[in-house]
Amino acid sequence: MSPKSGLAFSLNVDTEILTKYMDSKLADLRQQWRDDLNAAISEVTRKLSDDILALESRMSLFENRLSQAEDRMASIESSPTNLLEENATLRTQLETLTSKFDDLDKASRSCNVEIQNIPEKKGENLVQLSLAIGKLFMCRSER
């Protein structure tokens, strides 16, 4: 020690031991960083997986709703065609039924007897009137 420097220490350090110590500490720090990074990456990965699953679920729901909307749209688009076809069918059926009704009406009238030049009276009994006319022509009628 020199008196001028006050307190002076002589430091005798083995550089090889210091290097090994520093390497050991750096290796520990690197391992700690790896562990911390792996933990952080695992956490982020887990959160991303959860978010992806939630998005897939919502996507599936939207796909179902879109499919239903497309089906409804297709039925609405085909509806005018169906209605026109149904309308044409109903018109044909109406014409057929009208024709049959007219034929049946004509057939029912072919058996009718029309009496002319005898005035109608309210509340008259047509059966009695027919019998009276039969007596006039001397026809026998059975009830």
C-alpha positions as CSV (number, residue, x, y, z in Angstrom):
1,M,0.0,0.0,0.0
2,S,1.1,3.4,-0.8
3,P,0.7,6.1,1.7
4,K,-0.4,8.6,-1.0
5,S,-3.5,6.7,-2.1
6,G,-5.0,6.3,1.3
7,L,-6.7,3.0,1.4
8,A,-5.8,0.9,-1.4
9,F,-6.6,-2.7,-1.8
10,S,-4.8,-5.2,-3.7
11,L,-7.3,-7.2,-5.6
12,N,-6.1,-10.5,-6.8
13,V,-8.9,-12.0,-8.8
14,D,-8.8,-15.2,-10.8
15,T,-10.2,-14.4,-14.2
16,E,-11.1,-17.9,-15.0
17,I,-13.3,-18.3,-11.8
18,L,-14.9,-14.9,-12.6
19,T,-15.6,-15.9,-16.1
20,K,-17.2,-19.2,-15.0
21,Y,-19.3,-17.3,-12.4
22,M,-20.4,-14.7,-15.0
23,D,-21.2,-17.5,-17.5
24,S,-23.2,-19.3,-14.8
25,K,-25.2,-16.1,-14.0
26,L,-25.8,-15.4,-17.7
27,A,-27.0,-19.0,-18.2
28,D,-29.4,-18.6,-15.3
29,L,-30.7,-15.3,-16.7
30,R,-31.1,-16.8,-20.1
31,Q,-33.0,-19.8,-18.6
32,Q,-35.2,-17.4,-16.6
33,W,-35.9,-15.4,-19.7
34,R,-36.7,-18.6,-21.7
35,D,-39.1,-19.7,-18.9
36,D,-40.7,-16.3,-18.7
37,L,-41.1,-16.0,-22.5
38,N,-42.5,-19.6,-22.7
39,A,-45.0,-18.8,-20.0
40,A,-46.0,-15.5,-21.7
41,I,-46.2,-17.3,-25.1
42,S,-48.3,-20.1,-23.5
43,E,-50.7,-17.6,-21.9
44,V,-51.1,-15.7,-25.2
45,T,-51.5,-18.9,-27.1
46,R,-54.2,-20.1,-24.7
47,K,-56.0,-16.7,-25.0
48,L,-55.8,-16.9,-28.8
49,S,-57.1,-20.4,-28.8
50,D,-60.0,-19.4,-26.6
51,D,-60.7,-16.4,-28.9
52,I,-60.5,-18.6,-32.0
53,L,-62.9,-21.1,-30.5
54,A,-65.4,-18.3,-29.7
55,L,-65.0,-16.9,-33.2
56,E,-65.6,-20.4,-34.7
57,S,-68.7,-20.8,-32.6
58,R,-70.0,-17.4,-33.7
59,M,-69.1,-18.1,-37.3
60,S,-71.0,-21.4,-37.2
61,L,-74.1,-19.6,-35.8
62,F,-73.9,-17.0,-38.6
63,E,-73.5,-19.7,-41.2
64,N,-76.7,-21.4,-39.9
65,R,-78.5,-18.1,-39.9
66,L,-77.3,-17.3,-43.4
67,S,-78.4,-20.7,-44.6
68,Q,-81.9,-20.2,-43.1
69,A,-82.1,-16.7,-44.7
70,E,-81.0,-18.2,-48.1
71,D,-83.7,-20.9,-47.8
72,R,-86.4,-18.3,-46.9
73,M,-85.2,-16.1,-49.8
74,A,-85.4,-19.1,-52.2
75,S,-88.9,-19.9,-51.1
76,I,-90.0,-16.2,-51.4
77,E,-88.4,-16.1,-54.9
78,S,-90.2,-19.2,-56.0
79,S,-93.5,-18.2,-54.4
80,P,-94.8,-16.0,-57.3
81,T,-94.2,-19.0,-59.7
82,N,-96.1,-21.3,-57.3
83,L,-98.9,-18.8,-56.8
84,L,-99.2,-18.3,-60.6
85,E,-99.4,-22.1,-61.1
86,E,-101.9,-22.5,-58.3
87,N,-104.0,-19.6,-59.7
88,A,-104.0,-21.2,-63.1
89,T,-105.0,-24.6,-61.6
90,L,-107.8,-23.0,-59.6
91,R,-109.1,-21.1,-62.6
92,T,-109.3,-24.4,-64.6
93,Q,-111.1,-26.1,-61.7
94,L,-113.5,-23.1,-61.5
95,E,-114.3,-23.3,-65.2
96,T,-114.8,-27.1,-65.0
97,L,-117.1,-26.8,-61.9
98,T,-119.0,-23.9,-63.6
99,S,-119.6,-26.0,-66.7
100,K,-120.7,-29.0,-64.6
101,F,-123.1,-26.8,-62.6
102,D,-124.6,-25.4,-65.8
103,D,-125.0,-29.0,-67.2
104,L,-126.7,-30.2,-63.9
105,D,-128.9,-27.1,-63.8
106,K,-130.0,-27.8,-67.4
107,A,-130.6,-31.4,-66.6
108,S,-132.7,-30.6,-63.6
109,R,-134.8,-28.2,-65.6
110,S,-135.5,-30.8,-68.3
111,C,-137.9,-32.5,-65.9
112,N,-139.8,-29.4,-65.0
113,V,-143.2,-28.5,-66.2
114,E,-143.8,-24.9,-67.1
115,I,-147.3,-23.6,-66.7
116,Q,-148.0,-20.5,-68.6
117,N,-150.9,-18.0,-68.5
118,I,-151.9,-18.8,-64.9
119,P,-151.2,-16.0,-62.6
120,E,-149.1,-16.6,-59.5
121,K,-150.5,-16.1,-56.1
122,K,-148.7,-15.7,-52.8
123,G,-148.7,-18.8,-50.6
124,E,-150.4,-21.0,-53.2
125,N,-149.9,-24.7,-53.0
126,L,-148.3,-26.0,-56.2
127,V,-149.2,-29.6,-55.6
128,Q,-152.9,-28.6,-55.2
129,L,-152.6,-26.5,-58.4
130,S,-151.1,-29.4,-60.3
131,L,-153.9,-31.7,-59.2
132,A,-156.5,-29.1,-60.2
133,I,-155.0,-28.8,-63.6
134,G,-154.8,-32.6,-63.9
135,K,-158.6,-32.8,-63.2
136,L,-159.2,-30.3,-65.9
137,F,-157.5,-32.4,-68.4
138,M,-158.9,-35.5,-66.9
139,C,-155.6,-37.0,-65.9
140,R,-155.2,-39.1,-62.9
141,S,-152.2,-38.3,-60.6
142,E,-150.8,-40.3,-57.8
143,R,-149.2,-38.8,-54.8
